Amino acid sequence: MNNFWLKIKKPILALAPMAGITDSAFREICRKHGADVVYSEMASVSALFYKPQKTLELVKFNKVERPYVVQLFGKDPAHFAKATKIISDPSLALPLVKRRGQIPDGIDINFGCPAKKVFGHGSGCVLMMQKKLAREIISAVCENTKLPVSIKIRAGVGDPKAGLLKNSQSPALGISALDFIKNTADLPYSAIMIHGRTYEGGFSGPVDFKIVEKIKKMFPQKIVLANGGINSAEEAVKILQDYPLLDGLGIARGAWGRPWIFEEIKTPLPSSPILGRGDGGEGEGCKKFDFPHIKKIMLLHAKLIHENKGARGLFEIRKHMSWYVKGFPRASELRRKLVMANSLKEIKEILS
Ligand SMILES: Cc1cc2nc3c(=O)[nH]c(=O)nc-3n(C[C@H](O)[C@H](O)[C@H](O)COP(=O)(O)O)c2cc1C
């Protein structure tokens, strides 16, 4: 097996999966700016099982994005098995849709999503509590691919005190990330990304990096990445210093409007030109990007998304544009113009 996870220099910096965000254009920009590995948006195994064309479009990629991991979600091991085969075998996928990048470098399983439509459907982090089914799903993926498999989990799910599970079909038995890994570690998956918040913790509040480091200590054969609340290069560097056993970090919202965060983390040079945008404070050590440089990145992002998705791409780029201009002089005026732009030419003129 060509396991890219074992070849990346540590600390590994990953762009974490985000539905509606981590499309091919954004992944390419993040790879260009220091992300060591990038994840797709989550792709439904049932969609791949019944009607694969649209989902194969969602996960297609450019070679420059490698190493690139496709994330799957669902609840049926048979669907996971077939989806894995389709994703891993170009002879199955190619007749269905013209794919630019052939097969990806890895496959990830979503055990972390708390979104109502995923969780309520019995997929995502509700599966952490279903010990037997979780094992069956991981086995179904591992047995049907030569690609390295990874999993994405939360710090835990099912805190009985929170009472949030009463409407789900699952038994209301909580499980911690540590117990989940104890239950599955013998299976041949390579890497784990742990969002250090429980299901009940949602997307804000404290992140438990200690549990992530403890898991690495107990299961040194697995690559372990910590995820959650890492919004600046300075925070990332501090976490890596405080939890030295970690193999790396997964960054999601911290890359919104600053896909170069990975590059900043890799160049914590006190002597680098500090042209800060405020977040980490000027002069705090990590490399910063100035506005002309950011404008170039914005334009490239717009070009790539336009190439990939046409007019729909120009609509989707609007959220990225508003994130990019945060901290710019006259940001609100610039934001207003950019979100109204209807062509690449207009975006270019606004940014010139
Ligand atoms: C808009 C959005 C979409 C997300 N989509 C996914 C997804 O498709 N798969 C997944 O495993 N996690 C998904 N996540 C969770 C992130 O990967 C990450 O675990 C979470 O945002 C915490 O990291 P952060 O604090 O760096 O944002 C999503 C998060 C956001 C904000």
The ligand as a MOL file (V3000), in Angstrom:
LIG
                    3D

  0  0  0     0  0            999 V3000
M  V30 BEGIN CTAB
M  V30 COUNTS 31 33 0 0 0
M  V30 BEGIN ATOM
M  V30 1 C -19.3700 24.6550 7.1910 0
M  V30 2 C -18.7890 23.3970 7.7920 0
M  V30 3 C -18.8790 22.2060 7.1190 0
M  V30 4 C -18.3430 21.0340 7.6680 0
M  V30 5 N -18.4200 19.8700 6.9680 0
M  V30 6 C -17.8200 18.7550 7.4490 0
M  V30 7 C -17.7800 17.5580 6.6720 0
M  V30 8 O -18.2340 17.5080 5.5230 0
M  V30 9 N -17.1910 16.4690 7.2450 0
M  V30 10 C -16.6530 16.4970 8.5050 0
M  V30 11 O -16.1390 15.4940 8.9680 0
M  V30 12 N -16.6570 17.6200 9.2340 0
M  V30 13 C -17.2010 18.7400 8.7250 0
M  V30 14 N -17.1470 19.9050 9.4460 0
M  V30 15 C -16.4170 19.9350 10.7280 0
M  V30 16 C -14.9780 20.4120 10.5310 0
M  V30 17 O -14.2340 19.5040 9.7530 0
M  V30 18 C -14.2810 20.5860 11.8880 0
M  V30 19 O -14.2560 19.3410 12.5530 0
M  V30 20 C -14.9670 21.5990 12.7960 0
M  V30 21 O -15.3650 22.7470 12.0810 0
M  V30 22 C -14.0240 22.0190 13.9470 0
M  V30 23 O -12.8390 22.5510 13.4410 0
M  V30 24 P -12.5530 24.1390 13.3640 0
M  V30 25 O -12.7710 24.6750 14.7390 0
M  V30 26 O -11.1420 24.2260 12.8490 0
M  V30 27 O -13.5660 24.7230 12.4050 0
M  V30 28 C -17.7050 21.0700 8.9350 0
M  V30 29 C -17.6090 22.2870 9.6080 0
M  V30 30 C -18.1320 23.4400 9.0590 0
M  V30 31 C -18.0010 24.7270 9.8200 0
M  V30 END ATOM
M  V30 BEGIN BOND
M  V30 1 1 1 2
M  V30 2 1 2 3
M  V30 3 2 2 30
M  V30 4 2 3 4
M  V30 5 1 4 5
M  V30 6 1 4 28
M  V30 7 2 5 6
M  V30 8 1 6 7
M  V30 9 1 6 13
M  V30 10 2 7 8
M  V30 11 1 7 9
M  V30 12 1 9 10
M  V30 13 2 10 11
M  V30 14 1 10 12
M  V30 15 2 12 13
M  V30 16 1 13 14
M  V30 17 1 14 15
M  V30 18 1 14 28
M  V30 19 1 15 16
M  V30 20 1 16 17
M  V30 21 1 16 18
M  V30 22 1 18 19
M  V30 23 1 18 20
M  V30 24 1 20 21
M  V30 25 1 20 22
M  V30 26 1 22 23
M  V30 27 1 23 24
M  V30 28 2 24 25
M  V30 29 1 24 26
M  V30 30 1 24 27
M  V30 31 2 28 29
M  V30 32 1 29 30
M  V30 33 1 30 31
M  V30 END BOND
M  V30 END CTAB
M  END
